[in-house]
Amino acid sequence: MTVRRVSAYKWVPPFAQGLVRDLRVRWALEEAGFAYEVDAIAHPDRLAPDYVAKQPFAQVPVYEEDDLVLFESGAIVLHLARQSTMLMPSDPTEQAHVTMWIFAALNSIEPCISVLAELDLFHAEQNWAREQRPLAEETVKARLQQLADALADRDYLLKQFSAADLMLVSVLRILRHTNILAGFSTLTAYQNRVESRPAFKRALEAQMNTFAAYEP
Ligand SMILES: N[C@@H](CCC(=O)N[C@@H](CS)C(=O)NCC(=O)O)C(=O)O
C-alpha cells in the first residue's frame, strides 16, 4: 500500500494557523480520499540537514509518497491531481486548464498578496512599510478585480471543482487579516463555496488539531 506523508509544523503563531502551506496538501489528499501521515516538526527543525536535504529552502510542506520526495505545494498538489479525478478531470484540455490556473494562483496572484501580508504581519510598525502599503493594497485590488471578471458568474474555475480552486482559495485565504475580499462579492461567494467542502474542513481541522495538541 502506498504510504503518504506530509511535513507540518507542530505549532505556529495564531496569525499563521490555518494558513501554513501543508494545508494545501492535506486538502488535496482529503479530496482524493488518500490516507496520509503527518511528520510534525518543530520550527527550528526545518534547518536540520536531513530536512534541508528534502526541502532545500527549509520550509513546509515536504510530501513523501513511498520513495518519492517532493517540495513546493503547487508541485505536490499537481502530482496528487494526476492521481484523482476529484482534483483534475481526465480530459487533456481541462487538465491543461487546471495546470494553468494553479500557476496563475501561485505566480500571478499569490506574489502581490504575499507582499501585502508581509507588510501587515511582519513590518506593520516600520515607516517604510506604512509608506509601501497603499500601493501594495492597490495592486492586490487590481488583481482581484481581474480575477473576479475572469471568474464572472461561474461556480468554479472549470466546469466542476478542481485542484485549481483548491489552490486559488488557499491563496485568497492569505488576505483573511484584511477586509479586502469583502469588496468583491463574486470572490467571497466563490471562497465560501469552495471552503464549504467537507475535505477542506477536515484538512483545516487536522492542521489546527496539530497546533492544539502542542505542548511546549
Ligand atoms: N513556495 C513554497 C512556500 C512554502 C512556505 O512558505 N512555507 C512556510 C510556511 S507556510 C515555511 O515553512 N516558512 C519557513 C519559515 O517559517 O521560516 C510552497 O508553496 O511550498
The ligand as an SDF file (V2000), in Angstrom:
LIG
                    3D

 20 19  0  0  0  0  0  0  0  0999 V2000
    6.5900   28.0210   -2.2250 N   0  0  0  0  0  0  0  0  0  0  0  0
    6.5580   27.1680   -1.0660 C   0  0  0  0  0  0  0  0  0  0  0  0
    6.4050   28.0610    0.1470 C   0  0  0  0  0  0  0  0  0  0  0  0
    6.4410   27.2390    1.4240 C   0  0  0  0  0  0  0  0  0  0  0  0
    6.4230   28.1620    2.6290 C   0  0  0  0  0  0  0  0  0  0  0  0
    6.4800   29.3920    2.5260 O   0  0  0  0  0  0  0  0  0  0  0  0
    6.3630   27.5380    3.8100 N   0  0  0  0  0  0  0  0  0  0  0  0
    6.3840   28.3110    5.0290 C   0  0  0  0  0  0  0  0  0  0  0  0
    5.1860   28.0110    5.8840 C   0  0  0  0  0  0  0  0  0  0  0  0
    3.6920   28.4200    5.0720 S   0  0  0  0  0  0  0  0  0  0  0  0
    7.6330   27.9820    5.7910 C   0  0  0  0  0  0  0  0  0  0  0  0
    7.8570   26.8400    6.1230 O   0  0  0  0  0  0  0  0  0  0  0  0
    8.4610   29.0000    6.0360 N   0  0  0  0  0  0  0  0  0  0  0  0
    9.6830   28.8500    6.7660 C   0  0  0  0  0  0  0  0  0  0  0  0
    9.6720   29.6500    7.9940 C   0  0  0  0  0  0  0  0  0  0  0  0
    8.6390   29.6950    8.6750 O   0  0  0  0  0  0  0  0  0  0  0  0
   10.6890   30.2150    8.3200 O   0  0  0  0  0  0  0  0  0  0  0  0
    5.3880   26.1900   -1.1640 C   0  0  0  0  0  0  0  0  0  0  0  0
    4.3390   26.5860   -1.7160 O   0  0  0  0  0  0  0  0  0  0  0  0
    5.5040   25.0440   -0.7200 O   0  0  0  0  0  0  0  0  0  0  0  0
  1  2  1  0
  2  3  1  0
  2 18  1  0
  3  4  1  0
  4  5  1  0
  5  6  2  0
  5  7  1  0
  7  8  1  0
  8  9  1  0
  8 11  1  0
  9 10  1  0
 11 12  2  0
 11 13  1  0
 13 14  1  0
 14 15  1  0
 15 16  2  0
 15 17  1  0
 18 19  2  0
 18 20  1  0
M  END
$$$$
